[in-house]
Amino acid sequence: MNWFGWNALEQQLLSSVDLSLNKSTGLNNSEQVLFLGWTINKNAKNQKNQLFYENLINRLYELLPDQIPLCDLESIIDSLRGHMYQLGWAEPWLFKDVIETLLHKKRVSFEDVCKIWLEDLIQLLSGQNTNHYFCSERDGQTTNVCAYLWANSETVFQNSCIKTLNTILEAQGRIIRQPLANTSNWSKWDEALKISLWILVFAKWGKYYLNDLNIFNHEKLDLLLKSAHSLALKRPTLEWKALSELFEYMEKIDELINELSK
């Protein structure tokens, strides 16, 4: 069914109390899930259609198996992302309204959801994010949710994630430590600092959520924190404050960590 067909079906459902799609459309289960994801995304921020939006989510839950495998979860989230594709553009509703309930009811695992959010975060840290521009509303939310999922995952999985981030961080360290790096190739040096700071932000969120779970020691995370801090602070604090929304965002996480420890 093409985009025009989906629009027509959405209008039909808006005027109906019955969201049983297969009766009138012939859509199979997988096609219904894709359509519902698209429609949920389209109505997520439309206050006039709030009840319709909630009913769509409930219908999605009904269609999904009790235990949702990773491959199905990836398809569901892909259908919910929308045309901007990055998770941050579908926040905060994507996690808060749709995924969190599946986690609480143990229909998906923290590890599987974290894999998807971590993949998005890695793309933000990669060359696909030109100049590594950071928007706290979108990118901050992606980083925050990823760290929350990470903190609630099993230790073996946590360490695997940190190993991935460490590999990225080590590559930035090689750039930053090059002689005259800040003059011979300033833009590359600047990007490496931003990526290091972003990984530091993730690590601080991870620390915050672990502390909230009364876990105060995590060797691998502590090492990541130390390494990322050492690299990111090659640029003085005053310079960061003048240049980056990311640094201001990090300071707010520090405040939350301090509040939690009181």
C-alpha positions in Angstrom: 0.0 0.0 0.0 1.5 3.4 -1.0 1.6 6.6 1.0 -1.7 7.9 -0.4 -3.3 4.6 0.6 -2.0 4.9 4.2 -3.3 8.5 4.4 -6.7 7.3 3.3 -6.7 4.5 5.8 -5.6 6.8 8.6 -8.6 9.1 7.8 -10.9 6.0 7.8 -9.6 5.0 11.3 -10.0 8.5 12.7 -13.7 8.3 12.0 -14.0 4.7 13.3 -14.1 3.1 16.8 -12.6 -0.1 15.4 -8.9 -0.3 14.8 -8.9 -3.9 13.6 -7.1 -3.1 10.3 -7.1 -6.6 8.7 -10.9 -6.8 8.5 -11.2 -4.0 6.0 -7.8 -3.7 4.4 -6.4 -7.2 4.1 -3.1 -6.1 5.7 -1.2 -8.9 7.3 0.3 -8.6 10.8 3.6 -7.2 9.7 2.0 -4.6 7.4 -0.3 -3.6 10.2 2.6 -3.0 12.5 4.4 -0.9 9.8 1.2 1.2 9.2 0.6 1.7 12.9 4.2 2.8 13.5 3.8 5.3 10.7 0.4 6.6 12.0 1.6 6.8 15.6 4.6 8.9 14.5 2.3 11.1 12.4 -0.1 11.8 15.4 2.4 11.8 18.3 2.5 15.6 18.7 -1.1 16.3 17.6 -3.0 17.2 20.8 -6.3 17.1 19.0 -5.8 13.4 18.2 -4.5 12.4 21.6 -7.1 9.7 22.2 -6.6 8.3 18.7 -2.8 8.3 19.3 -3.2 6.3 22.5 -5.6 3.8 20.9 -3.1 3.3 18.1 -0.4 2.4 20.6 -2.7 0.0 22.4 -3.6 -1.6 19.1 0.1 -2.0 18.4 0.7 -3.7 21.7 -2.1 -6.1 20.9 -0.5 -7.1 17.6 2.9 -7.7 19.0 4.0 -11.1 20.5 4.4 -11.4 24.2 8.1 -11.7 23.8 9.4 -9.5 21.0 12.6 -10.6 19.3 15.3 -8.1 18.4 14.6 -8.3 14.6 10.9 -7.5 15.2 11.8 -4.7 17.7 14.1 -3.1 15.1 11.3 -3.2 12.5 8.8 -1.7 14.9 11.2 1.1 15.9 12.1 1.8 12.3 8.4 2.2 11.5 8.1 4.7 14.5 11.1 6.8 13.6 9.5 8.7 10.8 11.1 10.3 7.8 13.9 12.0 9.8 15.0 8.6 10.9 17.2 9.5 13.9 15.6 8.5 17.2 16.0 12.0 18.6 13.4 13.4 16.2 10.9 11.0 17.6 11.6 11.8 21.3 10.5 12.1 24.0 7.3 10.2 22.9 8.9 7.2 21.3 10.6 6.0 24.4 8.2 7.4 27.0 4.9 6.5 25.3 5.7 3.3 23.4 9.0 1.5 24.4 9.0 2.0 28.2 5.8 0.1 28.7 7.2 -2.9 26.7 10.3 -2.8 29.0 8.2 -2.6 32.2 6.1 -5.6 31.0 9.3 -7.5 30.1 8.2 -7.9 26.5 11.5 -6.6 25.4 14.9 -6.7 27.1 16.9 -3.7 28.1 19.9 -5.1 26.2 17.9 -5.3 22.9 16.5 -1.8 23.2 19.9 -0.5 24.2 21.5 -2.0 21.1 19.2 0.1 18.9 19.8 3.3 20.9 23.5 2.7 21.0 23.7 2.3 17.3 21.9 5.6 16.9 24.4 7.2 19.3 27.4 5.8 17.5 26.0 7.3 14.2 25.8 10.7 16.0 29.4 10.3 17.0 30.5 9.3 13.5 31.1 11.3 10.4 27.4 11.0 9.5 26.9 13.9 12.0 28.6 16.8 10.2 30.6 18.9 12.7 29.0 16.9 15.5 26.4 19.5 16.2 24.6 18.7 19.5 21.0 19.6 20.2 20.1 18.8 23.9 16.4 18.3 23.0 17.1 15.6 20.5 20.7 14.3 20.8 20.7 14.8 24.6 17.5 12.7 24.9 19.1 9.9 22.7 22.2 9.9 24.9 20.2 10.0 28.1 17.9 7.1 27.1 20.8 5.1 25.8 22.7 5.5 29.2 19.5 4.6 31.1 19.1 1.4 29.1 22.8 0.6 29.5 22.6 1.0 33.3 19.7 -1.4 33.5 21.4 -4.1 31.3 23.5 -7.1 32.3 27.1 -6.5 33.2 28.5 -8.5 30.2 26.5 -6.4 27.8 27.4 -3.2 29.6 31.1 -4.0 29.2 30.6 -4.8 25.5 29.1 -1.3 25.0 31.9 0.4 26.8 34.4 -1.5 24.7 32.7 -0.1 21.6 32.8 3.5 23.0 36.4 3.1 24.1 37.4 2.2 20.6 35.8 5.4 19.3 37.4 7.4 22.1 40.9 5.9 21.5 40.7 7.1 17.9 39.9 10.6 19.1 42.9 10.4 21.5 45.3 9.7 18.6 44.0 12.8 16.8 44.1 15.1 19.9 47.6 14.0 20.9 49.2 14.5 17.6 51.9 17.3 17.7 50.5 20.7 16.7 47.1 19.0 16.1 45.2 22.2 17.0 47.0 24.2 14.3 47.8 21.7 11.6 44.2 20.4 11.3 42.1 22.4 13.6 38.7 21.1 12.4 39.7 17.5 12.9 41.1 18.3 16.3 37.9 20.2 17.2 35.7 17.3 16.1 37.8 14.8 18.2 37.3 17.0 21.3 33.6 17.2 20.7 33.3 13.4 20.3 35.3 12.9 23.5 33.1 15.3 25.4 29.9 13.5 24.0 31.2 10.2 25.2 31.9 11.8 28.6 28.3 13.0 28.7 27.1 9.4 28.1 29.4 8.1 30.8 28.1 10.7 33.3 24.5 9.7 32.5 25.6 6.1 33.0 27.0 7.0 36.4 23.9 8.8 37.3 21.6 5.9 36.5 23.9 3.4 38.2 24.0 5.5 41.3 20.2 5.6 41.2 20.3 1.8 41.3 22.6 2.0 44.3 25.6 0.9 42.2 28.5 3.1 43.0 31.5 1.2 41.5 31.8 0.1 37.9 35.4 -0.4 36.9 34.9 -0.2 33.1 32.7 2.9 33.3 35.0 4.6 35.7 37.9 4.1 33.2 35.8 5.4 30.4 34.9 8.5 32.5 38.5 9.1 33.3 39.8 8.7 29.7 37.0 10.8 28.2 37.5 13.6 30.8 41.2 13.7 30.2 40.7 14.1 26.4 37.8 16.5 26.4 39.4 18.8 28.9 42.4 19.4 26.6 40.2 22.3 25.7 39.8 24.6 28.8 36.4 24.8 30.5 36.0 28.5 29.7 36.5 27.8 26.0 34.0 24.9 26.1 31.4 27.2 27.8 31.7 29.8 25.0 31.6 27.2 22.2 29.3 24.3 23.1 25.8 23.6 24.2 27.1 20.1 25.0 29.3 21.3 27.8 26.4 23.2 29.4 24.3 20.0 29.1 27.1 18.0 30.8 27.2 20.4 33.7 23.5 19.8 34.3 24.1 16.1 34.6 26.8 16.8 37.2 24.2 18.8 39.2 21.9 15.8 39.0 24.6 13.4 40.2 25.4 15.7 43.1 21.7 16.0 44.1 21.4 12.2 44.0 24.4 11.8 46.4 23.0 14.1 49.1 
